[in-house]
Amino acid sequence: MSRIKKQLLLRVLCLSVVSFFVFLLHPLANTASNASETAGLVNINTANAEQLSHLKGIGPKKAEAIVKYREEHGAFKSIDDLTKVKGIGPKFVEKNKGQLSLDAGAAAEKAKEHISDVKH
């Protein structure tokens, strides 16, 4: 085999290996944050305003208010914490509870606080 053919074959092989790993790893890049979205849920701790505005009763202004509140106060610890956002009431939460989710980080933070409260 000529030297040029060997180099070409090596390049094709390397490109194939790299493409294979990119193909395998790409779906895993955002698995944790997208797991709830693929199930049809909106993660209130990671969703942007556009994603939040798809919920019943949420327009662009309320969606921005949710994002702003989250940026200022940190992750929501429960779905019911949405009522702390101006313009979001318990009726909204009740209507949309089946479409809302929290990320694992907020749940873990809530568990730590509960354990801390129990110890004291």
Backbone as ProteinMPNN parsed JSONL, in Angstrom:
{"seq_chain_A": "MSRIKKQLLLRVLCLSVVSFFVFLLHPLANTASNASETAGLVNINTANAEQLSHLKGIGPKKAEAIVKYREEHGAFKSIDDLTKVKGIGPKFVEKNKGQLSLDAGAAAEKAKEHISDVKH", "coords_chain_A": {"N_chain_A": [[0.847, -1.172, 0.0], [0.54, 2.205, -0.802], [2.169, 5.105, 0.571], [0.579, 7.423, 0.684], [-1.993, 6.39, 0.458], [-2.099, 5.004, 2.869], [-1.963, 7.113, 4.723], [-4.328, 8.466, 4.087], [-6.221, 6.479, 4.692], [-5.744, 6.246, 7.45], [-6.524, 8.81, 8.306], [-9.252, 8.78, 7.651], [-10.079, 6.719, 9.317], [-9.508, 7.831, 11.862], [-11.219, 10.061, 11.809], [-13.643, 8.733, 11.675], [-13.709, 7.421, 14.173], [-13.727, 9.609, 15.943], [-16.131, 10.834, 15.141], [-17.904, 8.813, 15.842], [-17.713, 8.816, 18.68], [-18.604, 11.415, 19.238], [-21.21, 11.223, 18.318], [-22.188, 9.308, 20.129], [-21.862, 10.568, 22.648], [-23.151, 13.022, 22.478], [-26.063, 13.035, 22.998], [-25.925, 12.722, 25.73], [-24.98, 15.018, 26.81], [-26.662, 16.997, 27.96], [-28.315, 15.532, 29.594], [-29.228, 15.392, 32.293], [-30.428, 17.925, 32.764], [-32.287, 17.971, 30.736], [-33.904, 15.797, 31.049], [-36.403, 15.972, 32.318], [-37.681, 17.675, 30.523], [-37.899, 16.117, 28.242], [-39.775, 14.375, 29.079], [-41.996, 15.844, 28.902], [-42.25, 17.718, 30.852], [-41.734, 20.855, 32.542], [-38.917, 22.169, 33.833], [-38.689, 24.115, 36.537], [-36.453, 25.278, 37.586], [-34.527, 25.401, 35.645], [-35.601, 26.145, 33.225], [-35.97, 28.506, 30.566], [-37.35, 31.798, 29.9], [-38.891, 31.627, 27.574], [-39.533, 28.901, 27.432], [-41.007, 28.64, 29.789], [-43.184, 30.231, 29.186], [-44.894, 28.642, 27.757], [-46.559, 27.369, 29.466], [-49.854, 27.0, 30.877], [-51.557, 29.971, 31.469], [-49.319, 31.558, 31.718], [-47.669, 34.24, 30.498], [-45.309, 36.146, 28.498], [-44.384, 38.178, 30.295], [-44.868, 37.202, 32.928], [-43.363, 34.9, 32.777], [-40.787, 35.955, 32.512], [-40.671, 37.168, 35.011], [-40.58, 34.948, 36.689], [-38.092, 33.838, 35.992], [-36.427, 35.983, 36.715], [-36.929, 36.12, 39.492], [-35.885, 33.635, 40.268], [-33.185, 33.998, 39.609], [-32.492, 35.989, 41.44], [-33.116, 34.893, 43.965], [-32.278, 32.282, 44.026], [-32.489, 28.694, 43.442], [-35.723, 27.196, 43.138], [-37.224, 25.495, 45.808], [-39.411, 23.962, 46.058], [-42.312, 23.128, 44.124], [-44.467, 24.649, 44.92], [-43.227, 26.964, 45.76], [-43.284, 28.702, 43.683], [-45.354, 30.434, 44.056], [-44.31, 32.538, 45.401], [-43.451, 34.303, 43.58], [-44.3, 37.38, 42.197], [-47.54, 37.76, 40.982], [-48.011, 35.102, 40.485], [-50.102, 32.653, 41.511], [-51.661, 30.297, 43.858], [-53.628, 28.915, 42.385], [-52.636, 28.842, 39.781], [-50.375, 27.212, 40.179], [-51.601, 24.843, 41.0], [-53.091, 24.153, 38.691], [-51.044, 23.634, 36.892], [-49.329, 21.789, 38.022], [-48.851, 19.12, 37.206], [-47.261, 19.479, 35.016], [-44.943, 20.604, 35.823], [-41.598, 20.532, 37.134], [-38.826, 19.931, 39.378], [-35.276, 20.35, 39.586], [-32.716, 17.942, 40.444], [-30.842, 19.127, 42.113], [-32.122, 21.139, 43.627], [-33.895, 19.588, 45.083], [-32.12, 18.078, 46.598], [-30.922, 20.097, 48.069], [-33.11, 20.933, 49.584], [-33.554, 18.609, 51.085], [-31.21, 18.574, 52.63], [-31.598, 20.882, 54.172], [-33.84, 20.082, 55.626], [-32.816, 17.945, 57.119], [-30.967, 19.372, 58.602], [-32.71, 20.992, 60.083], [-34.001, 19.053, 61.619], [-31.945, 18.111, 63.216], [-31.482, 20.263, 64.864]], "CA_chain_A": [[0.0, 0.0, 0.0], [1.368, 3.402, -0.882], [2.196, 5.959, 1.763], [-0.561, 8.332, 0.601], [-3.19, 5.615, 0.776], [-2.062, 4.712, 4.31], [-2.317, 8.349, 5.426], [-5.748, 8.692, 3.851], [-6.936, 5.476, 5.467], [-5.594, 6.624, 8.854], [-7.364, 9.995, 8.543], [-10.65, 8.345, 7.618], [-10.295, 5.945, 10.536], [-9.552, 8.772, 12.992], [-12.452, 10.831, 11.692], [-14.741, 7.824, 12.014], [-13.693, 7.202, 15.624], [-14.164, 10.858, 16.571], [-17.559, 10.981, 14.841], [-18.61, 7.812, 16.632], [-17.806, 9.265, 20.066], [-19.464, 12.599, 19.273], [-22.573, 10.713, 18.175], [-22.573, 8.637, 21.369], [-21.86, 11.448, 23.809], [-23.999, 14.203, 22.284], [-27.323, 12.99, 23.75], [-25.669, 12.714, 27.163], [-24.456, 16.311, 27.238], [-27.612, 17.704, 28.821], [-29.3, 14.547, 30.023], [-29.831, 15.728, 33.594], [-31.32, 19.078, 32.674], [-33.325, 17.759, 29.741], [-34.689, 14.592, 31.314], [-37.788, 16.333, 32.582], [-38.279, 18.262, 29.335], [-38.264, 15.068, 27.302], [-40.975, 13.738, 29.618], [-43.078, 16.793, 28.766], [-42.288, 18.567, 32.04], [-40.926, 22.062, 32.518], [-38.122, 22.281, 35.049], [-38.785, 25.526, 36.911], [-35.133, 25.783, 37.972], [-33.621, 25.505, 34.497], [-36.309, 26.629, 32.033], [-35.867, 29.925, 30.258], [-38.657, 32.466, 29.837], [-39.636, 31.113, 26.423], [-40.062, 27.591, 27.817], [-42.016, 28.856, 30.823], [-44.368, 30.882, 28.616], [-45.769, 27.618, 27.181], [-47.463, 26.887, 30.505], [-51.17, 27.647, 30.922], [-51.631, 31.121, 32.362], [-48.039, 32.276, 31.797], [-47.273, 34.991, 29.31], [-43.896, 36.538, 28.534], [-44.031, 38.976, 31.486], [-44.807, 36.325, 34.1], [-42.227, 33.999, 32.569], [-39.593, 36.741, 32.869], [-40.695, 37.371, 36.464], [-40.13, 33.691, 37.303], [-36.64, 33.746, 35.775], [-35.796, 37.026, 37.535], [-37.013, 35.688, 40.89], [-34.946, 32.526, 40.436], [-31.832, 34.563, 39.578], [-32.277, 36.791, 42.646], [-33.317, 34.136, 45.202], [-31.771, 30.919, 43.915], [-33.385, 27.653, 42.939], [-36.962, 26.9, 43.864], [-37.077, 24.263, 46.587], [-40.632, 23.186, 45.829], [-43.172, 23.686, 43.08], [-45.294, 25.662, 45.57], [-42.45, 28.202, 45.904], [-43.621, 29.607, 42.574], [-46.305, 31.444, 44.541], [-43.533, 33.669, 45.922], [-43.241, 35.214, 42.453], [-45.429, 38.289, 42.054], [-48.418, 37.429, 39.864], [-48.216, 33.656, 40.407], [-50.888, 32.242, 42.67], [-51.851, 28.859, 44.077], [-54.436, 28.332, 41.314], [-51.725, 28.536, 38.671], [-49.558, 26.054, 40.57], [-52.466, 23.662, 41.0], [-53.425, 23.825, 37.304], [-49.867, 23.227, 36.126], [-48.465, 20.901, 38.806], [-48.487, 17.933, 36.427], [-46.311, 19.847, 33.968], [-43.788, 21.257, 36.439], [-40.651, 19.673, 37.851], [-37.645, 20.544, 39.989], [-34.078, 19.561, 39.321], [-32.219, 17.175, 41.588], [-30.09, 20.012, 43.002], [-33.042, 21.783, 44.567], [-34.412, 18.557, 45.983], [-31.038, 17.742, 47.521], [-30.785, 21.244, 48.975], [-34.254, 20.874, 50.491], [-33.311, 17.498, 52.003], [-30.17, 19.005, 53.564], [-32.215, 21.81, 55.119], [-34.722, 19.302, 56.493], [-31.941, 17.228, 58.05], [-30.415, 20.374, 59.508], [-33.79, 21.384, 61.003], [-34.266, 17.927, 62.513], [-30.82, 18.044, 64.159], [-31.534, 21.372, 65.819]], "C_chain_A": [[0.893, 1.235, 0.0], [1.215, 4.245, 0.387], [0.981, 6.894, 1.793], [-1.852, 7.6, 0.954], [-3.255, 5.292, 2.266], [-2.473, 5.945, 5.112], [-3.812, 8.648, 5.282], [-6.601, 7.732, 4.669], [-6.897, 5.812, 6.959], [-6.483, 7.826, 9.191], [-8.852, 9.619, 8.578], [-10.988, 7.568, 8.885], [-10.412, 6.863, 11.756], [-10.838, 9.591, 12.978], [-13.662, 9.981, 12.064], [-14.839, 7.608, 13.515], [-14.204, 8.445, 16.347], [-15.663, 11.051, 16.348], [-18.398, 10.018, 15.672], [-18.789, 8.285, 18.073], [-18.676, 10.518, 20.2], [-20.922, 12.174, 19.194], [-23.057, 10.07, 19.471], [-22.75, 9.599, 22.529], [-22.805, 12.635, 23.677], [-25.312, 14.12, 23.061], [-27.119, 13.043, 25.255], [-25.266, 14.079, 27.691], [-25.386, 17.026, 28.207], [-28.663, 16.769, 29.382], [-29.984, 14.956, 31.319], [-30.806, 16.889, 33.475], [-32.457, 18.867, 31.704], [-34.218, 16.565, 30.037], [-36.15, 14.936, 31.547], [-38.459, 16.92, 31.346], [-38.684, 17.194, 28.329], [-39.495, 14.324, 27.796], [-42.179, 14.673, 29.524], [-43.219, 17.718, 29.957], [-41.411, 19.794, 31.834], [-40.224, 22.173, 33.865], [-38.064, 23.756, 35.435], [-37.45, 26.119, 37.349], [-34.168, 25.907, 36.81], [-34.29, 26.094, 33.263], [-36.077, 28.116, 31.834], [-37.272, 30.503, 30.112], [-39.506, 31.925, 28.688], [-40.272, 29.77, 26.755], [-41.179, 27.742, 28.85], [-43.301, 29.438, 30.239], [-45.308, 29.896, 27.926], [-46.747, 27.051, 28.206], [-48.777, 27.658, 30.468], [-51.136, 28.803, 31.918], [-50.344, 31.905, 32.496], [-47.76, 32.932, 30.451], [-45.809, 35.379, 29.439], [-43.495, 37.3, 29.801], [-43.91, 38.104, 32.739], [-43.628, 35.36, 33.986], [-40.924, 34.706, 32.936], [-39.52, 36.966, 34.378], [-40.209, 36.116, 37.191], [-38.611, 33.567, 37.18], [-35.907, 34.754, 36.653], [-35.792, 36.632, 39.011], [-35.981, 34.598, 41.174], [-33.503, 33.027, 40.463], [-31.505, 35.314, 40.86], [-32.296, 35.963, 43.93], [-32.767, 32.714, 45.17], [-32.857, 29.953, 43.471], [-34.635, 27.521, 43.798], [-36.771, 25.562, 44.584], [-38.298, 23.363, 46.475], [-41.42, 23.863, 44.715], [-44.022, 24.818, 43.666], [-44.562, 26.976, 45.795], [-42.711, 29.18, 44.764], [-44.572, 30.709, 43.028], [-45.596, 32.646, 45.162], [-43.249, 34.697, 44.834], [-44.49, 36.067, 42.29], [-46.226, 37.919, 40.799], [-48.677, 35.944, 39.688], [-48.939, 33.222, 41.678], [-51.035, 30.741, 42.773], [-52.69, 28.189, 42.987], [-53.564, 27.96, 40.115], [-50.926, 27.275, 38.974], [-50.388, 24.785, 40.495], [-52.789, 23.207, 39.574], [-52.249, 23.188, 36.561], [-48.968, 22.224, 36.834], [-47.994, 19.673, 38.034], [-47.474, 18.203, 35.335], [-45.019, 20.428, 34.522], [-42.889, 20.245, 37.142], [-39.547, 20.528, 38.457], [-36.434, 19.725, 39.587], [-33.6, 18.893, 40.597], [-31.489, 18.066, 42.582], [-30.971, 20.672, 44.044], [-33.589, 20.783, 45.558], [-33.361, 18.176, 47.02], [-30.835, 18.858, 48.542], [-31.904, 21.241, 50.015], [-34.06, 19.769, 51.524], [-32.261, 17.875, 53.047], [-30.747, 19.947, 54.62], [-33.104, 21.068, 56.108], [-33.896, 18.55, 57.533], [-31.357, 18.192, 59.066], [-31.461, 20.802, 60.537], [-34.052, 20.299, 62.026], [-33.188, 17.844, 63.581], [-30.903, 19.117, 65.225], [-32.787, 21.296, 66.567]], "O_chain_A": [[1.886, 1.293, 0.725], [0.261, 4.1, 1.151], [0.417, 7.12, 2.864], [-2.701, 8.135, 1.667], [-4.333, 5.303, 2.861], [-3.24, 5.838, 6.068], [-4.471, 9.036, 6.247], [-7.595, 8.139, 5.271], [-7.906, 5.678, 7.652], [-7.121, 7.852, 10.243], [-9.603, 10.09, 9.432], [-12.063, 7.745, 9.458], [-11.307, 6.693, 12.583], [-11.468, 9.789, 14.018], [-14.597, 10.469, 12.699], [-15.937, 7.611, 14.072], [-15.022, 8.342, 17.261], [-16.385, 11.398, 17.283], [-19.476, 10.374, 16.147], [-19.88, 8.173, 18.632], [-19.407, 10.658, 21.18], [-21.77, 12.7, 19.915], [-24.206, 10.263, 19.868], [-23.689, 9.461, 23.313], [-23.219, 13.199, 24.69], [-25.651, 15.086, 23.744], [-28.049, 13.377, 25.988], [-25.217, 14.277, 28.905], [-24.92, 17.607, 29.187], [-29.796, 17.187, 29.621], [-31.207, 14.871, 31.422], [-31.902, 16.835, 34.033], [-33.497, 19.514, 31.827], [-35.202, 16.349, 29.33], [-37.038, 14.261, 31.026], [-39.651, 16.707, 31.124], [-39.692, 17.339, 27.638], [-40.193, 13.699, 26.997], [-43.261, 14.34, 30.007], [-44.213, 18.436, 30.063], [-40.463, 19.771, 31.049], [-40.872, 22.26, 34.908], [-37.452, 24.557, 34.73], [-37.328, 27.338, 37.471], [-33.084, 26.468, 36.974], [-33.594, 26.505, 32.335], [-35.998, 28.885, 32.792], [-38.262, 29.776, 30.192], [-40.72, 31.783, 28.831], [-41.425, 29.526, 26.4], [-42.187, 27.039, 28.78], [-44.39, 29.165, 30.745], [-46.415, 30.275, 27.544], [-47.671, 26.324, 27.84], [-48.811, 28.824, 30.075], [-50.734, 28.631, 33.069], [-50.271, 32.83, 33.306], [-47.634, 32.269, 29.421], [-45.142, 34.978, 30.394], [-42.399, 37.099, 30.324], [-42.966, 38.25, 33.515], [-42.977, 35.044, 34.981], [-40.06, 34.125, 33.592], [-38.434, 36.956, 34.957], [-39.505, 36.214, 38.196], [-37.929, 33.231, 38.148], [-34.889, 34.427, 37.264], [-34.783, 36.788, 39.699], [-35.291, 34.633, 42.193], [-32.69, 32.54, 41.248], [-30.364, 35.283, 41.321], [-31.581, 36.281, 44.881], [-32.79, 32.018, 46.185], [-33.984, 30.345, 43.169], [-34.602, 27.709, 45.014], [-36.219, 24.618, 44.019], [-38.235, 22.166, 46.755], [-41.205, 25.036, 44.412], [-44.271, 25.822, 42.999], [-45.204, 28.006, 46.001], [-42.389, 30.363, 44.877], [-44.591, 31.794, 42.447], [-46.23, 33.669, 45.418], [-42.855, 35.826, 45.126], [-45.605, 35.547, 42.249], [-45.671, 37.783, 39.708], [-49.475, 35.555, 38.836], [-48.435, 33.409, 42.785], [-50.595, 29.999, 41.894], [-52.484, 27.011, 42.693], [-53.733, 26.899, 39.515], [-50.814, 26.381, 38.135], [-49.926, 23.766, 39.982], [-52.763, 22.011, 39.283], [-52.435, 22.317, 35.711], [-47.933, 21.845, 36.287], [-46.854, 19.238, 38.198], [-46.89, 17.271, 34.783], [-44.095, 20.714, 33.761], [-43.357, 19.237, 37.672], [-39.365, 21.691, 38.095], [-36.553, 18.539, 39.283], [-34.033, 19.242, 41.695], [-31.512, 17.789, 43.781], [-30.601, 20.754, 45.215], [-33.732, 21.089, 46.742], [-33.685, 17.975, 48.19], [-30.606, 18.6, 49.723], [-31.665, 21.516, 51.191], [-34.362, 19.959, 52.702], [-32.405, 17.534, 54.221], [-30.434, 19.833, 55.805], [-33.119, 21.392, 57.296], [-34.254, 18.531, 58.711], [-31.26, 17.872, 60.251], [-31.149, 20.958, 61.718], [-34.3, 20.602, 63.193], [-33.485, 17.537, 64.735], [-30.455, 18.917, 66.354], [-33.043, 22.135, 67.43]]}, "name": "protein", "num_of_chains": 1, "seq": "MSRIKKQLLLRVLCLSVVSFFVFLLHPLANTASNASETAGLVNINTANAEQLSHLKGIGPKKAEAIVKYREEHGAFKSIDDLTKVKGIGPKFVEKNKGQLSLDAGAAAEKAKEHISDVKH"}
